[in-house]
Amino acid sequence: MLNPGATGHLAEWEGETPSSIIFRSANGAIAEDIHGKTYLDMTSCSGASPLGSNNTVFTTRLAQAMEQETDVLPSPVSEQRQLLAGKMSEMFPDTPRVFFLRTGSCATEAAVRIARYRTGRPVILTAGFHGWHDIFQQPPWSDNPPAKDQHIQDYQYDLGILEQQLARNQGTVAGIFFTPEPSVFPPELLQEISSLARLHGVLLVVDEVLCGLRYAKGGYCRKHGVKPDIITLAKGVAQGVGLSAVAGTADAMAGADRAYLGNTYLRENRAFVAGNLTQEIFEEAKIVERLAERGSALKRQFQTSFERSGIPARVLGSDTMFDILLPSQKHGRAFAHRCLQHGIYTGYPGTYMSNASMNAAFFRVLHAALELALADYRKDEDMTAQVTDASMVDYCAEAFHATEKACLSNRHHWA
Ligand SMILES: Cc1ncc(COP(=O)(O)O)c(C=O)c1O
């Protein structure tokens, strides 16, 4: 039986924190709930909306295109899909064969299946969050899951554990899976993991569902000179419309030819039209550069507000995706609570993501809301508590399920 005391994410979403808010509408990075209270979205709709909600260029072009295009087709093999596959191959030239799915979790599970079919081996060594599907329900994303897949082993971003797992499972490892978390882990960690994958003859699978279309043009691996066998992508592919992708080398994707990956709703032509338009707008409006520029302003806003209020905090990460570290989980939860009260939509732990719509008016409202949130936070919490290495170790365990060693051995990156 399930432990009724254990809280999962759904309970959390439907309980007291962010999701007790019922949204009605959003424009750009400002959303409104059913009571008319507005929130400044720090999550870019969980990364799904790099352009911001209701972006008029996107919505107008989509409406126009759909006057000519078909909504749903008898087969998933369509002109729009092939067009989008071509664009993705150009963007991710090291992994040119692209297969589409709907959600990020669809893509990560498909990547595992492809790796297993390609190698004929069952074991996946994994670090980081890959979605809600059963195979990835290791803690902290699920407390004591009733079904554990013994072939999925979490190395918790720890090279020592990874090396032990590679030795213990010699001959049975299909691939090493890795989610980049640029706030904490440097690119060299992935470079080392890539070398280990080559050394042991296993596939390197990188989960770029969150970062692939925002961190840098062509994604995290390309930016840092890592050549993966497979990457997974989703957020930002089609501006909030459900579409994800597995992109791989021709060799790795031979695994897809034997695996069953069919799914009904890839017949939804509208999603591919949305994907093609999104990628067109990304090019035309230099969206990745804009995300970095707005993200840099967002980071600066938090940094200066914390400094001016004399609040111990650290803002860590890249311009397009960063985390805020407070002395303890208790401090973090109190901060997020005060933010929500004052209309800043965030959580703790949480990744802050810019969107291209964040303009001067948005930053003015954010500045005022943040001052109020920080003033209340100061009153409630112990301001003598500092952000220490222990705060970071705790954060890494909670947010990424990383070990203390994994966190501290990358101290040079985040300290
Ligand atoms: C790195 C990563 N992988 C996989 C997923 C799962 O994507 P989805 O929620 O669309 O299933 C997410 C979602 O947040 C993610 O950030």
The ligand as an SDF file (V2000), in Angstrom:
LIG
                    3D

 16 16  0  0  0  0  0  0  0  0999 V2000
   15.4700   17.4620  -18.1270 C   0  0  0  0  0  0  0  0  0  0  0  0
   14.0500   16.9900  -18.2420 C   0  0  0  0  0  0  0  0  0  0  0  0
   13.7940   15.7910  -18.7460 N   0  0  0  0  0  0  0  0  0  0  0  0
   12.5470   15.3350  -18.8950 C   0  0  0  0  0  0  0  0  0  0  0  0
   11.4670   16.0930  -18.5130 C   0  0  0  0  0  0  0  0  0  0  0  0
   10.0790   15.5620  -18.6680 C   0  0  0  0  0  0  0  0  0  0  0  0
    9.3480   16.2960  -19.5830 O   0  0  0  0  0  0  0  0  0  0  0  0
    7.7470   16.2410  -19.5470 P   0  0  0  0  0  0  0  0  0  0  0  0
    7.3390   16.8870  -18.2770 O   0  0  0  0  0  0  0  0  0  0  0  0
    7.3430   17.0150  -20.7630 O   0  0  0  0  0  0  0  0  0  0  0  0
    7.3410   14.8240  -19.6330 O   0  0  0  0  0  0  0  0  0  0  0  0
   11.6800   17.3610  -17.9800 C   0  0  0  0  0  0  0  0  0  0  0  0
   10.5460   18.1810  -17.5380 C   0  0  0  0  0  0  0  0  0  0  0  0
   10.6690   19.0960  -16.7620 O   0  0  0  0  0  0  0  0  0  0  0  0
   13.0110   17.8340  -17.8400 C   0  0  0  0  0  0  0  0  0  0  0  0
   13.2790   19.0320  -17.3300 O   0  0  0  0  0  0  0  0  0  0  0  0
  1  2  1  0
  2  3  1  0
  2 15  2  0
  3  4  2  0
  4  5  1  0
  5  6  1  0
  5 12  2  0
  6  7  1  0
  7  8  1  0
  8  9  2  0
  8 10  1  0
  8 11  1  0
 12 13  1  0
 12 15  1  0
 13 14  2  0
 15 16  1  0
M  END
$$$$
